[in-house]
């Protein structure tokens, strides 16, 4: 299930990245790399687990499937959190910079690039 969830997330993020490719203002390429990397990791894990279990690999217990679903969703959530934090740091639309400069103007101090008050 972790492999399936990460592949679905990778395909969706790749589609979103490809649709917004010319502008790339939301930097969704990092999502593609994270989710495809997770998919490769889970695929490698599946190969090793299949080599140990054989045909039993294809009939997991319900509890194992539920744990795998939670793990897969946690990986997707962590990837999205990393992407959002990176997006906020890069601030491609200048929203955070605008909010911070607006607060500086409200306080009556406008700073220049060299930290001098004007």
N, C-alpha and C positions, 0 to 999 in steps of 0.2 A: 504494500500500500504506500509505503514511503516513496518508492520509486515512481509509482503511478502519479502520486500527488505532485512530486517535484517535476516530473515531465509535463504534466498539465500546466503547472506554473511557468515552466520554461517556454512552452509553446505560446501561452497567452502573453507573456512578457516580450517574446520575440515578435509576435504580431503587433503589439502596441509600439514597440521600438521601430519596426519597419514602417508602420503607418505614419509615424511622426518623424521619419528620418531626415528630411531636409532641414528642419529647424533644430531638432533634438534638444529642445529647451528644457525638458524634464529629465534628461540624462537617464533614460530607461535602459541604456546599454549595459549599465552595471547590474541591473536586475537579470538581464539575459545571462551574463557571465556567472552570477551567483547561482541561478537556478539550473543552468546547464551543468555547472560544476557539481552541484548537489546531485543532479541526476546521474552523472558519471560515477560519483561516489556510491550512490545507492545501487547502481548497476553492478559495480565491482563487488559490493557486499552481497548482492543476490547471487553472483557467480560462486563466490566462496561458500555461501550458505547452501547452495544447491549441490556443490561438490561434497559437502558433509552429509546432507540429509537425503539426497537423491530424490525419489518420487514423493517423499513426505513433504518436501518443500511446497508442493502445490496444494496441500490440504492443511493449512494452519488452523490452530484453535481460534475460537471466537475472541478470546481474551488477547491473544497475540495480534489479531487483526485490529482490535480497538486500540491497543498500545501503538501499533504502527501508524494508525490514522492520526492519533494525537501527536506523535513524533513528526509525521509529515507536515501537519498543519503548524506545528511549532517552528519547523524549519522555514516554512513559507512566511510565517509572521516575523521571525527574526530577520529574514532577508528584506522584508518590507520596511522594518524599523531601521535597518542599516541604510537602506536607500533613502528613506525620509530624512534621517539625520544628515546624510551627505547632501541631499537636496537643500535642506535648510542652511547648511554651511556654505554651499556654493551660491545660493540665492540667485538663480538665473534671471528672475523677473525683477529683482531689486526690491521686493516687498519688505523684507526685514530691514534693509538699509534705509528705505523710505520711512519706515516706522521709527527707527532710531534717530534719524535726522529730524523728523517731526517733533519728537520728544525733546531734542536739543533746542529746537527753535522755541518750543513752549517754555522752556526754562530760561530762555533769553541768552543762551550761549550757543554760538555756532562755531564749530571747530573746523579748522582747515586741515589739509593733509599732513601738516607738520605739528599738529596738536597745539596750535596757537589759538587763543580766543580772539574773536573779531568783535 
